[in-house]
Amino acid sequence: MKFLSDNTAPAAPEVMTALADANHGYARAYGDDDWSRRLDAAFSHYFEAPVRAFPVSTGTAANALALATLTPPYGAILATEAAHVVHDECGACELQSGGARLTLVTAEQGRMTPRALMQVLEDHPVSVHSVQPAAVTITQATECGTVYTPGQVLAIADVAHARGLALHMDGARFANALAHLGAGPADITWKAGVDVLSFGATKNGALTAEAVVFFNPALIRDFELRRKRAAHLLSKMRYVSAQLLACVEGDFFLANAARANRLAQRIAQAAGPRLLHPVEANALFLRFERGQREALRTKGFEFHDWGAPSAQAARFVVSWDQPESDVDALCEALHAWT
């Protein structure tokens, strides 16, 4: 019963169908195929505004290349202490930007707050001796399984834009955030001040398919050359583009996320006071008493321990195709300890 990560789940049937449909005959390489040429129009329709969409194969590439495009080597990227770009991308942002610094901002339940962002900016006055703040990055849904409302995103964007900083959103679980909010894709991106989005598809049923979406074309600058230099200009790009088209043109993408969220809510109800954070997407963080995590593993549950060993905490992630029987069993095990 695997709750390790939604990265462990298989590809959705709709994605496999899209791949099979693209796998006929010959097509021009490096994004000059029919599928890739449709991306800008399809994403523009999805977001209700003209956008540029660039496929890449990993979320790390999407984040690092997007932020490197926004940030010079002497720049600073402001991120929360728990951000994926800080802890889980092996310095990719620093590498791709040529040396930009990640500056940490405190978070509340995983979310950056305008007050904390403003405080960091005020505490680090800019001069020729300092790194130059260039971008802010937030994660939607957050690394704590919480979700920013459109108003919360806009409040951060207002602070960033007032200082001339661009706002990037790491949307690794973007669909789960949409499903929780019942909002449209535009409502939590460009309408709320987001300039660039890392559009995550892999965790929600795609197969190595992500995109960098620019809402402000003035910020694109050298992105295409950076993508090539970083080895993410894919020769057979039609296979990634076909998956992305399936995600934004079909209904399954949001339905998959909604199902994962719904099952996570069932577990949250069973967990009760064990919850470390509100459950607003498909990830749950629970505290346990000594020996209980080992007992769960003995029963066949797989999950990640979280934080310091003394915290006795764990993360459970519900995948888009998680068997309901797994959720039933986990809820039963948790109920037994309440």
Sequence and secondary structure as in RCSB ss.txt:
>XXXX:A:sequence
MKFLSDNTAPAAPEVMTALADANHGYARAYGDDDWSRRLDAAFSHYFEAPVRAFPVSTGTAANALALATLTPPYG
AILATEAAHVVHDECGACELQSGGARLTLVTAEQGRMTPRALMQVLEDHPVSVHSVQPAAVTITQATECGTVYTP
GQVLAIADVAHARGLALHMDGARFANALAHLGAGPADITWKAGVDVLSFGATKNGALTAEAVVFFNPALIRDFEL
RRKRAAHLLSKMRYVSAQLLACVEGDFFLANAARANRLAQRIAQAAGPRLLHPVEANALFLRFERGQREALRTKG
FEFHDWGAPSAQAARFVVSWDQPESDVDALCEALHAWT
>XXXX:A:secstr
 B S GGGS   HHHHHHHHHH SS   STT SHHHHTHHHHHHHHHTS  EEEEES HHHHHHHHHHHH  TTE
EEEEETT HHHHSSTTHHHHHHTS EEEEE EETTEE HHHHHHHHHHS   TTS EEEEEEEESS TTS    H
HHHHHHHHHHHHTT EEEEEETTHHHHHHHHT  TTTTTGGGT  EEEEE GGGT SS EEEEESSGGG TTHHH
HHHHTT S TTTHHHHHHHHHHHHSSHHHHHHHHHHHHHHHHHHHHGGGBSS   SSEEEEE  TTHHHHHHHTT
 B EEES GGG EEEEE  TT  HHHHHHHHHHHHTT 
